[in-house]
Amino acid sequence: MSDLISKLPNVGTTIFTVMSKMAAEHNAINLSQGFPNFPVAEELKSEYKKVIDNNYHQYMPMPGSPKLLIEVAQKLQLHYNRTIDIENEIIITAGATQAIFTGIQAVVNKGEEVIVLDPSYDCYAPSVELAGGMPIHVNLNSDFSVDWNKVEDVISKNTKLLVVNNPHNPGGTVFSQEDIEALEQIMDRHPHLYLLSDEVYEFIHFEQSHISVHTREKLINRSLIISSFGKTFHVTGWKTGYLVAPEPIMKEIKKIHQYVVFCVNSTAQAALANYLPKADLGQLGAFYMEKRDLFKKLMKNSRFELLDCQGSYFQVAKYNEISDLSDVDFSIELTQKHGVAVIPISGFNKDKHDDKLIRFCFAKDEETILKATEKLCKI
Ligand SMILES: Cc1ncc(COP(=O)(O)O)c(C=O)c1O
């Protein structure tokens, strides 16, 4: 047997897996991994039960359930005034993760560079490496805003793709009008670049509204835009999402999609197709804002300093008044000694630099938020 040569030699167990495992071992309240612990809408559950009885158990068409594709297209029209070509510009994916992976495989060739803004969600860089490309990591500012000059400085003829995530995990930032314009100008000055816009938290934003790339005429003909039903409908375990891209890119994406999954889970797609026209997505921001505000209010008397959170369901905090430990060691101590599991932000940085910040997930029911904040305020 010949030696196995790892294609991802630098990838180990992710910090999410480590912290969730530690949370279970120590019976800690898990505010680490980003998943909601409250019930899914009754209507969505009842649609799922119905589709089970209605025998949606065989393969769906490769790009997705025809009804779901129509419903998503209508939502894109309603929320972003964007008209898409259902035949040629969209696929349903096995979560945003598969959309990101497949999109990157379709666009990036061997030796090409892809700009990733750190701290970043952990699946971008490995997907680039598996495509034979090279991730080029650019650090965000300390408040998680983008230094667009720094981004432009690393663009070369060899740069193929820029990855952005808005609203941002873990930073909780949302692009301003100036950010979107700066992004457009960069894309304009570098016409060989493609854009991957990860918008899985598109409906979870607070005082600052979300400007989707779907609404930017100048960007959409070069952009892959990614959404997740998991985030929008609190069903992360269903692993369903979608990817919108212009026809020439989508043609290549579909070639790969068919050999990665061929098609996505039939029952989840059928249930979502029936539920989507009834769902009021405009409510989601207010729903999560209540949770963010409750968490903030209850943490007021703690020694943590909460940074501004404008979107996503993550709250970043400084702990310098409490400890000098590294963010990893502090997160371990919080889990093991104080019974609350969190994620150290350095885990999202390629260079692992440590600004002594941790991330709380507030997508939790009131009881969990109350119990966790009670523990955190005693530290
Ligand atoms: C920024 C970001 N992108 C993508 C994903 C993956 O989404 P999905 O569960 O739909 O694959 C996540 C999940 O946490 C995320 O935070």
The ligand as a Gaussian input file, in Angstrom:
#p B3LYP/6-31G(d) Opt

LIG

0 1
 C      -20.566000      32.269000       7.646000
 C      -21.069000      30.877000       7.458000
 N      -21.089000      30.355000       6.233000
 C      -21.540000      29.112000       6.008000
 C      -22.005000      28.321000       7.039000
 C      -22.486000      26.926000       6.749000
 O      -23.864000      26.881000       6.621000
 P      -24.628000      25.500000       6.412000
 O      -24.883000      24.926000       7.760000
 O      -25.882000      25.869000       5.674000
 O      -23.745000      24.631000       5.594000
 C      -22.006000      28.828000       8.348000
 C      -22.461000      28.001000       9.479000
 O      -22.225000      28.263000      10.624000
 C      -21.528000      30.141000       8.558000
 O      -21.507000      30.690000       9.788000

